[in-house]
């Protein structure tokens, strides 16, 4: 074999090795960006739309937590309590902040919403101004519903409890039997969603959105109750 042929083969081989090196380098660079994101997705389900586990509870971008009446034959998590904290789907979506390792702080970060939900402009409400929102939701009580819608509304609000103001965990009050502004706001809110988005969202999602607002109105008691059950 001539020297020129050997030289050409050597150059060709070096080029192949060079291209292989470039591919490997590119692969390593891409991985350096992807691995942290994949890790975050595994741990938190994604930084903005995932979920966080707290004991047996799970909450996330469209999942909140609230005490609910015990089902027939269901036992409370804490003896003597007549409601039990459960996960609920919501209508609004919030940005989930990764776990800090402090359950109380995580709950404050991710159960107590902030900002304006997607329906905020239409309803005139914002999580950042709970007092004004409360007054606006109360006005929803004047909304006229059809017979079918009224039955749906009654089903939702007559299973929604107040465990902090007019009631307590041992003696919760159904909001239709509670005269506080929060209960009236929740009832009006339920009417508003049924009338405007009843064909899009389920009873459970409307219930969950009411629960999300209760967390805004009662942040301290909400976090305290969830921690109490998670540690029990």
C-alpha positions in Angstrom: 0.0 0.0 0.0 1.4 3.4 -1.0 2.2 6.1 1.5 -0.4 8.4 0.0 -3.2 5.9 0.5 -2.1 5.3 4.1 -2.1 9.0 4.7 -5.6 9.4 3.3 -6.9 6.6 5.5 -5.2 8.1 8.6 -6.8 11.5 7.9 -10.2 9.8 7.3 -9.9 7.9 10.6 -9.0 11.1 12.5 -12.0 12.9 11.1 -14.3 10.1 12.3 -12.8 10.2 15.7 -13.2 14.0 15.8 -16.9 13.8 14.8 -17.5 11.1 17.5 -15.8 13.4 20.0 -18.1 16.3 19.0 -21.2 14.1 19.3 -20.2 12.9 22.8 -19.4 16.4 23.9 -22.8 17.7 22.7 -24.5 14.8 24.4 -22.8 15.6 27.7 -23.7 19.3 27.4 -27.4 18.5 26.7 -27.5 16.1 29.7 -26.1 18.7 32.0 -29.2 20.8 31.3 -31.8 17.9 31.2 -30.8 16.0 34.3 -31.7 18.7 36.9 -35.1 19.1 35.2 -35.8 15.4 35.1 -34.8 15.2 38.7 -37.1 18.0 39.7 -39.9 16.3 37.7 -39.4 13.0 39.6 -39.4 14.7 43.0 -42.0 17.4 42.6 -43.8 16.4 39.4 -42.4 19.5 37.8 -41.7 22.9 39.4 -44.9 24.6 38.4 -47.6 22.0 37.8 -46.6 19.1 40.0 -47.6 17.9 43.4 -46.2 17.5 46.9 -46.9 14.7 49.3 -47.4 15.3 53.0 -48.0 12.0 54.8 -51.1 10.5 53.2 -52.0 13.9 51.7 -51.2 15.1 48.2 -51.6 18.6 47.0 -50.5 20.5 44.0 -51.1 23.0 41.2 -54.7 21.9 40.8 -55.2 20.0 44.1 -56.0 21.6 47.5 -56.7 20.2 50.9 -59.8 20.8 53.1 -61.7 19.1 56.0 -64.8 17.3 54.6 -67.7 15.7 56.4 -67.2 12.0 57.2 -68.8 9.6 54.9 -71.2 7.0 56.3 -69.1 4.6 58.4 -65.9 6.5 57.9 -63.6 7.0 60.9 -62.0 10.4 61.6 -58.3 10.8 61.5 -58.5 12.4 65.0 -60.9 11.0 67.6 -63.9 13.2 68.2 -63.6 15.1 64.9 -66.5 15.0 62.5 -64.6 16.1 59.4 -61.5 14.7 57.8 -58.9 16.4 55.6 -59.0 15.3 52.0 -57.5 16.2 48.6 -59.8 18.1 46.2 -59.4 19.1 42.6 -59.7 22.8 41.9 -60.7 25.1 39.1 -57.8 27.5 39.4 -54.2 26.5 38.9 -51.3 27.8 41.0 -47.6 27.6 40.6 -46.1 24.9 42.9 -43.0 25.8 44.8 -40.6 22.9 45.4 -40.6 21.4 48.9 -38.4 23.2 51.5 -38.4 20.3 53.9 -40.6 22.3 56.3 -44.2 21.0 56.0 -45.7 24.2 57.4 -43.8 26.4 55.0 -44.7 24.2 52.1 -48.4 24.4 53.0 -48.2 28.2 53.2 -46.4 28.3 49.9 -48.7 26.0 48.0 -52.1 25.7 49.8 -52.6 29.5 50.5 -52.9 30.8 46.9 -51.8 34.2 45.7 -52.2 36.2 42.5 -55.2 36.3 40.3 -56.9 33.1 39.0 -57.8 32.8 35.3 -61.4 33.8 36.0 -60.3 36.8 38.2 -60.9 39.5 35.6 -64.4 38.2 34.8 -65.5 37.8 38.5 -63.4 40.9 39.6 -61.6 38.8 42.3 -58.0 38.2 43.3 -56.4 36.0 45.9 -54.3 39.0 46.9 -57.4 41.0 48.0 -59.5 38.4 49.9 -61.7 41.0 51.6 -62.9 42.6 48.3 -63.3 39.2 46.8 -65.4 38.1 49.7 -67.9 41.0 49.1 -68.0 40.3 45.4 -68.6 36.6 45.9 -71.5 37.4 48.3 -73.2 39.2 45.4 -73.3 35.9 43.6 -76.0 34.8 46.0 -78.5 36.9 43.9 -77.8 34.8 40.8 -81.0 33.0 39.6 -80.5 29.3 38.9 -82.7 26.8 37.0 -84.3 24.0 39.1 -81.6 21.6 38.0 -78.8 24.2 38.8 -80.4 24.9 42.1 -80.4 21.2 43.1 -76.8 21.0 42.1 -75.9 24.1 44.1 -77.7 22.7 47.2 -75.8 19.4 46.8 -72.5 21.2 46.9 -73.1 23.8 49.6 -74.9 21.4 52.0 -71.9 19.2 52.2 -69.4 22.1 52.7 -68.4 22.8 56.3 -67.0 25.7 58.3 -64.6 24.3 60.8 -63.0 27.5 62.0 -65.5 30.4 62.4 -69.1 29.2 63.0 -68.0 25.7 63.8 -65.1 23.6 64.9 -63.6 20.2 63.9 -65.7 18.5 66.7 -68.8 20.5 65.7 -68.5 21.7 62.1 -71.3 23.8 60.6 -72.7 23.4 57.2 -72.3 26.7 55.5 -76.0 27.1 54.6 -76.6 27.2 58.4 -73.8 29.7 59.0 -74.4 33.4 58.9 -70.8 34.6 58.5 -69.6 36.5 55.4 -67.3 33.7 54.4 -70.2 31.2 54.2 -72.3 33.7 52.1 -69.3 34.3 49.8 -68.8 30.6 49.3 -72.5 30.1 48.5 -72.4 32.9 46.0 -69.2 31.6 44.5 -70.8 28.2 44.0 -73.7 29.8 42.2 -71.4 31.9 40.0 -69.4 28.8 38.8 -72.6 26.7 38.2 -74.2 29.5 36.2 -71.1 30.4 34.2 -69.0 27.2 34.0 -71.3 24.5 35.2 -71.0 22.6 31.9 -67.2 22.6 32.2 -66.5 21.8 35.8 -67.7 19.0 38.2 -69.3 19.5 41.6 -66.0 18.3 43.1 -64.0 20.9 41.3 -66.4 23.7 42.3 -66.2 22.4 45.9 -62.4 22.4 45.6 -62.3 26.0 44.4 -64.5 27.1 47.3 -62.0 25.3 49.6 -59.1 27.1 47.9 -60.8 30.4 48.9 -61.4 29.2 52.4 -57.6 28.7 52.7 -57.2 32.4 51.7 -59.7 33.5 54.3 -58.5 31.2 57.1 -54.8 30.6 56.3 -53.6 30.0 59.9 -56.4 27.5 60.9 -56.1 25.8 57.5 -52.4 25.1 57.9 -52.8 24.1 61.5 -55.5 21.6 60.8 -53.7 19.9 57.9 -50.5 19.6 60.0 -52.5 18.2 62.9 -53.9 15.4 60.8 -50.7 14.7 58.9 -48.8 14.2 62.1 -51.5 12.2 63.8 
